Amino acid sequence: MIKTRIILCLLFVFFAVSVLAKGSLPVYIVSLTLHDDSSIILDKIYLSNVFKERDFLDGPFILRVVSIDGNTLYIDRFDFEGIAPPREWFDENGKQIVFPKKLTKPTKELVSQPISKVILTLPYFKEGKEIQIYNPNGENALNIDLSLYCKGEGCLRKGSLFNRVVRWFGNFF
């Protein structure tokens, strides 16, 4: 009786993990920062199995995933999260009357300052070569080489124990 229960529990776990393996698709989570000199910096990129809907429906910036052959695998538009200046900076007609000081001390070098961040979710493509980010003028602002983040069968190879177990059971079905 105990052996039967153990076997049934193992079969249930085996089935549940195999269903999870088929149902969870990896996505890239990409964190970007926009600086005051219009440069875009990659903060972080990693793979996750968390489902999330599209981040934006529209925006002036373009994100494009390109394959090894140069084909476009995915394209999306987005915008950085803007922070509106305080109401006190404007008069009743909407004209700005307060201008913040950018630098308190004169410096020899101008240092770009981060002004906005965004976190994007996009599908993982095994054949993806790079992510290209274009600014509102259509100029290439950033290239992210995906080979730096994915080796072998993909980034999930170095993932959590759960991801490894899901992949292992997924090979049986």
Z-matrix of the N, CA and C atoms (Angstrom, degrees):
N
C 1 1.449
C 2 1.534 1 111.38
N 3 1.323 2 116.40 1 -44.71
C 4 1.466 3 120.40 2 179.58
C 5 1.523 4 109.71 3 -66.74
N 6 1.340 5 117.10 4 -39.14
C 7 1.468 6 120.17 5 178.63
C 8 1.527 7 110.71 6 -62.58
N 9 1.322 8 116.22 7 -39.27
C 10 1.460 9 120.25 8 179.45
C 11 1.529 10 110.71 9 -63.89
N 12 1.318 11 116.75 10 -42.90
C 13 1.466 12 120.44 11 178.59
C 14 1.528 13 111.07 12 -64.11
N 15 1.304 14 116.59 13 -41.54
C 16 1.467 15 120.33 14 179.56
C 17 1.521 16 110.00 15 -63.56
N 18 1.329 17 116.46 16 -43.92
C 19 1.467 18 120.43 17 179.66
C 20 1.526 19 110.35 18 -64.03
N 21 1.337 20 117.55 19 -43.02
C 22 1.464 21 120.66 20 178.16
C 23 1.533 22 111.58 21 -63.45
N 24 1.321 23 116.96 22 -40.98
C 25 1.473 24 120.17 23 177.62
C 26 1.523 25 110.85 24 -63.69
N 27 1.324 26 117.17 25 -42.69
C 28 1.462 27 120.62 26 178.80
C 29 1.522 28 111.15 27 -64.25
N 30 1.328 29 117.19 28 -40.64
C 31 1.460 30 120.37 29 177.34
C 32 1.528 31 111.17 30 -63.95
N 33 1.329 32 116.19 31 -40.71
C 34 1.459 33 119.69 32 178.16
C 35 1.530 34 111.07 33 -62.72
N 36 1.323 35 116.93 34 -46.34
C 37 1.469 36 120.98 35 179.04
C 38 1.525 37 109.71 36 -62.39
N 39 1.327 38 116.87 37 -43.55
C 40 1.460 39 121.83 38 179.48
C 41 1.525 40 110.21 39 -59.79
N 42 1.335 41 117.08 40 -44.99
C 43 1.461 42 121.63 41 179.67
C 44 1.532 43 111.24 42 -66.25
N 45 1.325 44 117.21 43 -44.40
C 46 1.472 45 120.91 44 -179.18
C 47 1.523 46 111.27 45 -62.00
N 48 1.326 47 117.25 46 -42.92
C 49 1.463 48 120.46 47 179.77
C 50 1.522 49 110.45 48 -67.06
N 51 1.335 50 117.90 49 -37.50
C 52 1.464 51 119.80 50 179.44
C 53 1.528 52 111.25 51 -67.44
N 54 1.332 53 117.52 52 -36.20
C 55 1.465 54 120.67 53 176.49
C 56 1.523 55 109.84 54 -66.33
N 57 1.322 56 117.51 55 -41.68
C 58 1.464 57 120.79 56 177.26
C 59 1.518 58 111.06 57 -63.41
N 60 1.333 59 116.35 58 -36.21
C 61 1.469 60 119.74 59 -179.41
C 62 1.517 61 110.90 60 -64.80
N 63 1.313 62 117.28 61 -36.89
C 64 1.461 63 120.35 62 -179.30
C 65 1.526 64 112.00 63 -79.56
N 66 1.336 65 117.38 64 -30.75
C 67 1.453 66 120.48 65 -172.75
C 68 1.515 67 115.55 66 -89.52
N 69 1.324 68 118.59 67 -17.02
C 70 1.462 69 119.48 68 -176.03
C 71 1.519 70 110.18 69 -102.21
N 72 1.305 71 115.97 70 118.58
C 73 1.454 72 121.50 71 178.32
C 74 1.517 73 108.72 72 -105.29
N 75 1.315 74 117.48 73 134.86
C 76 1.462 75 119.09 74 -178.97
C 77 1.525 76 111.70 75 -71.23
N 78 1.315 77 115.19 76 148.75
C 79 1.462 78 122.65 77 175.32
C 80 1.525 79 108.36 78 -132.28
N 81 1.336 80 115.45 79 151.03
C 82 1.456 81 120.22 80 171.85
C 83 1.521 82 108.68 81 -83.19
N 84 1.307 83 116.55 82 137.91
C 85 1.455 84 122.92 83 168.54
C 86 1.528 85 105.17 84 -109.44
N 87 1.332 86 116.55 85 116.91
C 88 1.464 87 122.26 86 -174.79
C 89 1.524 88 108.50 87 -119.46
N 90 1.331 89 116.18 88 124.54
C 91 1.457 90 122.00 89 178.13
C 92 1.526 91 109.01 90 -109.25
N 93 1.337 92 116.38 91 123.45
C 94 1.464 93 122.48 92 -177.09
C 95 1.527 94 110.16 93 -123.40
N 96 1.346 95 115.14 94 150.97
C 97 1.462 96 121.57 95 175.62
C 98 1.520 97 109.46 96 -124.53
N 99 1.320 98 116.29 97 131.99
C 100 1.459 99 122.69 98 174.57
C 101 1.523 100 107.90 99 -97.00
N 102 1.343 101 116.79 100 129.78
C 103 1.464 102 121.89 101 179.52
C 104 1.523 103 110.25 102 -101.59
N 105 1.332 104 115.88 103 164.80
C 106 1.463 105 120.46 104 -176.91
C 107 1.523 106 113.50 105 -68.24
N 108 1.339 107 117.84 106 -13.43
C 109 1.470 108 120.34 107 174.71
C 110 1.527 109 111.42 108 -93.63
N 111 1.332 110 117.11 109 14.82
C 112 1.472 111 126.25 110 179.35
C 113 1.523 112 113.82 111 72.10
N 114 1.324 113 118.12 112 8.52
C 115 1.463 114 119.75 113 175.89
C 116 1.528 115 109.16 114 -79.74
N 117 1.326 116 115.32 115 150.82
C 118 1.459 117 122.17 116 179.16
C 119 1.518 118 107.17 117 -117.68
N 120 1.326 119 116.36 118 129.31
C 121 1.456 120 122.71 119 -176.73
C 122 1.526 121 108.94 120 -117.37
N 123 1.335 122 115.78 121 137.27
C 124 1.459 123 120.94 122 174.07
C 125 1.521 124 108.44 123 -80.20
N 126 1.324 125 116.99 124 120.91
C 127 1.460 126 121.13 125 176.54
C 128 1.519 127 110.97 126 -87.06
N 129 1.340 128 115.28 127 -48.73
C 130 1.454 129 119.28 128 -175.31
C 131 1.518 130 109.03 129 -159.10
N 132 1.341 131 115.26 130 147.28
C 133 1.465 132 121.01 131 172.28
C 134 1.520 133 107.18 132 -142.30
N 135 1.323 134 115.88 133 135.20
C 136 1.458 135 120.10 134 176.84
C 137 1.521 136 109.10 135 -156.77
N 138 1.332 137 114.70 136 165.88
C 139 1.460 138 120.70 137 178.25
C 140 1.513 139 109.96 138 -98.30
N 141 1.318 140 115.21 139 146.08
C 142 1.450 141 121.59 140 178.14
C 143 1.523 142 108.34 141 -145.12
N 144 1.319 143 116.54 142 157.53
C 145 1.463 144 121.39 143 175.56
C 146 1.518 145 111.13 144 -102.21
N 147 1.314 146 117.18 145 12.06
C 148 1.459 147 122.09 146 -179.35
C 149 1.521 148 109.14 147 -77.84
N 150 1.326 149 115.98 148 128.74
C 151 1.460 150 119.92 149 177.84
C 152 1.518 151 108.82 150 -81.17
N 153 1.315 152 115.45 151 135.89
C 154 1.455 153 120.93 152 176.14
C 155 1.510 154 107.67 153 -147.16
N 156 1.326 155 115.89 154 141.57
C 157 1.458 156 119.33 155 178.20
C 158 1.517 157 110.02 156 -75.38
N 159 1.320 158 116.30 157 175.40
C 160 1.466 159 120.71 158 -179.95
C 161 1.517 160 110.43 159 -55.61
N 162 1.335 161 114.30 160 141.47
C 163 1.454 162 119.92 161 -179.10
C 164 1.523 163 111.78 162 -75.11
N 165 1.326 164 116.92 163 -41.22
C 166 1.459 165 122.22 164 -176.10
C 167 1.520 166 108.98 165 -135.38
N 168 1.305 167 116.51 166 153.34
C 169 1.456 168 120.68 167 172.68
C 170 1.515 169 110.71 168 -96.63
N 171 1.327 170 115.98 169 -22.82
C 172 1.451 171 120.36 170 -177.47
C 173 1.521 172 108.59 171 -160.51
N 174 1.303 173 116.24 172 166.99
C 175 1.454 174 121.49 173 177.46
C 176 1.513 175 109.88 174 165.86
N 177 1.321 176 117.64 175 167.12
C 178 1.460 177 120.54 176 -176.51
C 179 1.532 178 114.53 177 -80.84
N 180 1.335 179 117.65 178 -17.93
C 181 1.458 180 121.22 179 -179.66
C 182 1.523 181 109.57 180 -93.89
N 183 1.336 182 116.90 181 148.83
C 184 1.467 183 121.87 182 -179.01
C 185 1.521 184 109.16 183 -121.12
N 186 1.324 185 115.70 184 134.91
C 187 1.455 186 123.33 185 174.83
C 188 1.518 187 107.33 186 -113.65
N 189 1.311 188 116.80 187 131.86
C 190 1.469 189 121.41 188 -177.22
C 191 1.524 190 108.99 189 -135.84
N 192 1.344 191 117.32 190 130.52
C 193 1.461 192 122.20 191 173.61
C 194 1.520 193 107.12 192 -101.45
N 195 1.334 194 115.83 193 125.98
C 196 1.463 195 122.19 194 -175.41
C 197 1.524 196 108.96 195 -112.92
N 198 1.346 197 115.97 196 140.52
C 199 1.465 198 121.39 197 179.00
C 200 1.520 199 110.63 198 -83.31
N 201 1.309 200 115.85 199 174.57
C 202 1.463 201 122.53 200 177.67
C 203 1.526 202 110.05 201 -60.74
N 204 1.342 203 116.88 202 -32.53
C 205 1.469 204 122.06 203 179.71
C 206 1.528 205 112.90 204 -81.15
N 207 1.317 206 118.41 205 -4.49
C 208 1.461 207 121.46 206 -178.81
C 209 1.517 208 114.00 207 91.60
N 210 1.333 209 117.26 208 2.76
C 211 1.464 210 120.97 209 178.95
C 212 1.529 211 110.41 210 -79.59
N 213 1.317 212 116.53 211 148.90
C 214 1.456 213 121.35 212 176.45
C 215 1.518 214 108.93 213 -80.68
N 216 1.338 215 116.46 214 120.67
C 217 1.460 216 121.74 215 178.90
C 218 1.526 217 111.65 216 -93.19
N 219 1.326 218 115.92 217 -29.71
C 220 1.464 219 120.81 218 -176.29
C 221 1.522 220 108.20 219 -157.78
N 222 1.312 221 116.07 220 141.56
C 223 1.465 222 120.68 221 176.57
C 224 1.523 223 108.02 222 -142.51
N 225 1.322 224 115.84 223 139.94
C 226 1.459 225 120.48 224 -179.25
C 227 1.525 226 108.92 225 -152.64
N 228 1.309 227 115.81 226 157.92
C 229 1.466 228 121.94 227 177.11
C 230 1.527 229 107.80 228 -109.76
N 231 1.334 230 115.61 229 149.48
C 232 1.457 231 119.57 230 179.10
C 233 1.522 232 109.61 231 -154.53
N 234 1.315 233 114.96 232 173.19
C 235 1.457 234 121.46 233 176.72
C 236 1.521 235 107.94 234 -141.12
N 237 1.306 236 116.29 235 156.04
C 238 1.454 237 121.02 236 175.78
C 239 1.515 238 108.73 237 -82.03
N 240 1.329 239 115.46 238 151.15
C 241 1.454 240 120.58 239 179.49
C 242 1.518 241 108.12 240 -70.92
N 243 1.303 242 116.37 241 118.32
C 244 1.461 243 120.24 242 -179.57
C 245 1.509 244 111.31 243 -93.83
N 246 1.300 245 115.19 244 148.04
C 247 1.456 246 120.73 245 176.26
C 248 1.520 247 106.71 246 -114.82
N 249 1.299 248 116.44 247 118.33
C 250 1.465 249 120.63 248 -178.69
C 251 1.524 250 109.68 249 -71.45
N 252 1.332 251 117.01 250 139.75
C 253 1.462 252 119.03 251 176.40
C 254 1.525 253 110.53 252 -66.55
N 255 1.322 254 117.01 253 157.38
C 256 1.467 255 119.92 254 -178.66
C 257 1.531 256 112.24 255 -61.54
N 258 1.305 257 115.83 256 150.63
C 259 1.466 258 123.15 257 -178.62
C 260 1.535 259 111.34 258 -60.63
N 261 1.338 260 116.83 259 -30.24
C 262 1.463 261 121.21 260 -177.96
C 263 1.525 262 112.42 261 -65.27
N 264 1.303 263 118.85 262 -16.56
C 265 1.462 264 122.25 263 -179.21
C 266 1.531 265 111.79 264 -77.44
N 267 1.322 266 118.33 265 -7.62
C 268 1.463 267 122.16 266 -174.03
C 269 1.524 268 110.47 267 -123.33
N 270 1.339 269 115.45 268 148.27
C 271 1.464 270 119.11 269 174.86
C 272 1.527 271 109.39 270 -85.60
N 273 1.337 272 116.47 271 -176.94
C 274 1.476 273 119.67 272 -176.43
C 275 1.518 274 113.69 273 -67.58
N 276 1.342 275 117.98 274 -16.51
C 277 1.468 276 121.47 275 177.23
C 278 1.529 277 112.74 276 -91.19
N 279 1.334 278 116.88 277 -2.15
C 280 1.462 279 120.37 278 179.33
C 281 1.516 280 114.25 279 90.66
N 282 1.331 281 117.41 280 5.32
C 283 1.461 282 120.84 281 179.67
C 284 1.532 283 108.99 282 -85.37
N 285 1.333 284 115.63 283 134.06
C 286 1.459 285 119.51 284 -178.83
C 287 1.525 286 109.57 285 -71.36
N 288 1.347 287 114.84 286 129.32
C 289 1.466 288 120.23 287 -178.69
C 290 1.527 289 112.39 288 -117.03
N 291 1.325 290 117.93 289 -15.93
C 292 1.467 291 122.01 290 178.23
C 293 1.518 292 107.74 291 -115.03
N 294 1.330 293 115.60 292 129.45
C 295 1.460 294 121.44 293 179.14
C 296 1.522 295 108.37 294 -122.15
N 297 1.332 296 118.16 295 115.90
C 298 1.466 297 119.95 296 -177.77
C 299 1.525 298 110.69 297 -69.40
N 300 1.329 299 114.96 298 150.58
C 301 1.459 300 119.84 299 176.84
C 302 1.515 301 108.38 300 -79.01
N 303 1.334 302 116.12 301 132.16
C 304 1.461 303 119.34 302 -179.62
C 305 1.519 304 111.04 303 -77.15
N 306 1.339 305 117.10 304 -43.59
C 307 1.456 306 121.14 305 -179.44
C 308 1.520 307 108.67 306 -126.29
N 309 1.308 308 116.77 307 133.81
C 310 1.453 309 119.52 308 178.75
C 311 1.523 310 111.08 309 -82.21
N 312 1.330 311 117.51 310 -32.59
C 313 1.460 312 121.92 311 178.04
C 314 1.513 313 108.74 312 -120.08
N 315 1.309 314 117.19 313 144.64
C 316 1.461 315 117.80 314 173.97
C 317 1.524 316 109.94 315 -67.26
N 318 1.313 317 116.00 316 139.12
C 319 1.463 318 120.48 317 177.46
C 320 1.514 319 108.95 318 -126.06
N 321 1.329 320 114.66 319 160.69
C 322 1.462 321 119.67 320 178.57
C 323 1.518 322 110.69 321 -75.65
N 324 1.326 323 116.21 322 -33.08
C 325 1.467 324 120.75 323 -178.38
C 326 1.521 325 109.61 324 -114.55
N 327 1.296 326 115.10 325 142.15
C 328 1.458 327 119.28 326 172.20
C 329 1.517 328 107.84 327 -86.87
N 330 1.290 329 116.40 328 127.13
C 331 1.457 330 121.76 329 -179.64
C 332 1.517 331 107.65 330 -108.63
N 333 1.328 332 115.89 331 126.62
C 334 1.462 333 118.02 332 179.73
C 335 1.524 334 109.36 333 -71.95
N 336 1.296 335 115.29 334 141.86
C 337 1.457 336 122.10 335 -177.60
C 338 1.524 337 109.82 336 -112.28
N 339 1.336 338 117.02 337 139.37
C 340 1.462 339 118.77 338 176.03
C 341 1.528 340 110.36 339 -68.13
N 342 1.325 341 115.53 340 137.27
C 343 1.467 342 118.75 341 179.97
C 344 1.524 343 113.11 342 -119.72
N 345 1.342 344 117.36 343 -20.49
C 346 1.458 345 119.03 344 -178.36
C 347 1.523 346 110.16 345 -161.03
N 348 1.324 347 115.38 346 153.45
C 349 1.465 348 121.34 347 179.15
C 350 1.524 349 109.43 348 -129.38
N 351 1.324 350 114.47 349 159.89
C 352 1.458 351 120.25 350 174.32
C 353 1.528 352 108.02 351 -150.40
N 354 1.324 353 116.07 352 145.65
C 355 1.466 354 121.96 353 173.94
C 356 1.518 355 106.64 354 -118.41
N 357 1.331 356 115.83 355 122.98
C 358 1.461 357 122.14 356 -176.58
C 359 1.521 358 110.43 357 -113.83
N 360 1.310 359 115.78 358 148.56
C 361 1.459 360 122.96 359 175.38
C 362 1.516 361 107.50 360 -118.10
N 363 1.334 362 116.28 361 127.19
C 364 1.458 363 119.55 362 178.70
C 365 1.518 364 109.65 363 -142.22
N 366 1.321 365 117.86 364 154.17
C 367 1.461 366 120.74 365 -175.86
C 368 1.522 367 112.40 366 -65.41
N 369 1.324 368 114.82 367 148.02
C 370 1.462 369 121.74 368 175.41
C 371 1.527 370 108.39 369 -84.65
N 372 1.317 371 116.52 370 134.04
C 373 1.459 372 122.49 371 175.62
C 374 1.520 373 107.94 372 -122.66
N 375 1.334 374 115.65 373 124.43
C 376 1.463 375 120.11 374 179.97
C 377 1.522 376 111.22 375 -60.07
N 378 1.338 377 116.49 376 -34.78
C 379 1.465 378 120.99 377 -177.72
C 380 1.532 379 112.49 378 -92.01
N 381 1.338 380 117.55 379 10.57
C 382 1.462 381 120.95 380 -179.63
C 383 1.524 382 111.96 381 -69.49
N 384 1.321 383 116.21 382 133.65
C 385 1.465 384 121.73 383 179.61
C 386 1.525 385 111.57 384 -99.93
N 387 1.346 386 116.26 385 -46.81
C 388 1.458 387 119.05 386 -179.16
C 389 1.520 388 111.28 387 -155.47
N 390 1.321 389 113.88 388 160.39
C 391 1.456 390 122.09 389 172.34
C 392 1.519 391 106.33 390 -105.93
N 393 1.324 392 116.08 391 129.64
C 394 1.461 393 121.35 392 178.82
C 395 1.529 394 108.43 393 -113.32
N 396 1.325 395 115.60 394 132.34
C 397 1.461 396 121.86 395 177.73
C 398 1.525 397 107.92 396 -113.23
N 399 1.332 398 116.18 397 128.18
C 400 1.465 399 122.14 398 179.39
C 401 1.526 400 109.52 399 -113.29
N 402 1.339 401 116.10 400 138.95
C 403 1.465 402 120.85 401 178.75
C 404 1.534 403 109.85 402 -79.92
N 405 1.330 404 118.60 403 175.78
C 406 1.470 405 120.50 404 -178.28
C 407 1.528 406 114.43 405 -60.74
N 408 1.334 407 118.12 406 -20.62
C 409 1.468 408 121.33 407 177.71
C 410 1.522 409 112.36 408 -83.79
N 411 1.339 410 117.64 409 -0.59
C 412 1.458 411 121.67 410 -179.50
C 413 1.517 412 113.68 411 84.17
N 414 1.336 413 117.29 412 8.17
C 415 1.463 414 121.20 413 179.60
C 416 1.519 415 109.92 414 -89.27
N 417 1.335 416 115.67 415 143.45
C 418 1.459 417 120.90 416 178.41
C 419 1.526 418 108.76 417 -69.01
N 420 1.340 419 116.53 418 116.62
C 421 1.463 420 121.37 419 -176.52
C 422 1.519 421 112.86 420 -100.40
N 423 1.343 422 117.66 421 -24.81
C 424 1.462 423 120.39 422 -176.47
C 425 1.519 424 109.45 423 -160.42
N 426 1.335 425 116.37 424 137.18
C 427 1.464 426 122.86 425 171.47
C 428 1.517 427 107.86 426 -119.50
N 429 1.321 428 116.28 427 131.70
C 430 1.461 429 121.89 428 178.47
C 431 1.517 430 107.31 429 -115.08
N 432 1.317 431 116.87 430 112.14
C 433 1.464 432 122.75 431 -179.12
C 434 1.525 433 108.86 432 -76.31
N 435 1.324 434 117.09 433 112.18
C 436 1.462 435 120.90 434 -176.37
C 437 1.519 436 112.94 435 -73.91
N 438 1.332 437 118.39 436 -17.53
C 439 1.465 438 119.59 437 178.08
C 440 1.523 439 110.68 438 -66.84
N 441 1.318 440 117.86 439 -21.04
C 442 1.460 441 121.06 440 177.07
C 443 1.527 442 111.57 441 -73.26
N 444 1.333 443 116.63 442 -20.58
C 445 1.456 444 121.02 443 -175.29
C 446 1.522 445 113.25 444 -109.86
N 447 1.338 446 117.85 445 -13.74
C 448 1.460 447 121.09 446 -177.76
C 449 1.522 448 109.55 447 -131.40
N 450 1.306 449 116.52 448 126.89
C 451 1.464 450 122.07 449 177.41
C 452 1.524 451 108.50 450 -127.23
N 453 1.304 452 116.94 451 154.01
C 454 1.463 453 120.84 452 175.87
C 455 1.504 454 111.93 453 62.52
N 456 1.327 455 115.77 454 -123.06
C 457 1.462 456 121.02 455 -176.94
C 458 1.524 457 112.77 456 -84.02
N 459 1.301 458 118.16 457 4.71
C 460 1.461 459 120.46 458 179.22
C 461 1.510 460 111.67 459 127.95
N 462 1.308 461 115.44 460 170.76
C 463 1.462 462 121.22 461 -175.60
C 464 1.522 463 113.02 462 -64.01
N 465 1.310 464 117.48 463 -26.14
C 466 1.459 465 118.99 464 -176.98
C 467 1.520 466 112.24 465 -67.50
N 468 1.324 467 118.18 466 -13.79
C 469 1.465 468 121.31 467 177.05
C 470 1.524 469 110.05 468 -56.58
N 471 1.326 470 117.06 469 -35.63
C 472 1.457 471 121.42 470 -178.50
C 473 1.526 472 111.31 471 -97.88
N 474 1.314 473 117.21 472 16.44
C 475 1.457 474 121.01 473 -174.45
C 476 1.511 475 113.06 474 -78.52
N 477 1.305 476 115.14 475 -165.86
C 478 1.453 477 122.41 476 -177.05
C 479 1.525 478 110.88 477 -72.20
N 480 1.315 479 115.34 478 169.26
C 481 1.458 480 120.98 479 178.27
C 482 1.524 481 110.10 480 -59.27
N 483 1.329 482 117.78 481 -39.78
C 484 1.458 483 121.07 482 178.71
C 485 1.526 484 110.69 483 -58.30
N 486 1.345 485 117.36 484 -45.87
C 487 1.466 486 120.84 485 179.91
C 488 1.520 487 111.31 486 -61.86
N 489 1.332 488 116.93 487 -39.85
C 490 1.466 489 119.83 488 179.63
C 491 1.528 490 111.13 489 -66.67
N 492 1.335 491 117.33 490 -40.94
C 493 1.470 492 120.58 491 179.17
C 494 1.524 493 109.97 492 -65.92
N 495 1.327 494 117.17 493 -43.52
C 496 1.465 495 121.30 494 179.04
C 497 1.521 496 110.08 495 -59.79
N 498 1.344 497 117.40 496 -44.83
C 499 1.464 498 120.63 497 178.95
C 500 1.525 499 111.22 498 -63.45
N 501 1.330 500 116.97 499 -41.27
C 502 1.457 501 120.68 500 -178.19
C 503 1.522 502 110.51 501 -63.30
N 504 1.342 503 117.07 502 -47.24
C 505 1.456 504 119.98 503 178.77
C 506 1.522 505 111.48 504 -69.24
N 507 1.315 506 117.30 505 -31.24
C 508 1.458 507 120.98 506 179.61
C 509 1.514 508 112.76 507 -64.26
N 510 1.335 509 117.65 508 -25.13
C 511 1.464 510 121.26 509 179.39
C 512 1.523 511 112.57 510 -70.79
N 513 1.328 512 117.58 511 -17.60
C 514 1.458 513 120.27 512 -179.18
C 515 1.520 514 112.81 513 -83.75
N 516 1.324 515 117.52 514 -13.31
C 517 1.474 516 120.47 515 -175.43
C 518 1.491 517 111.85 516 -117.49
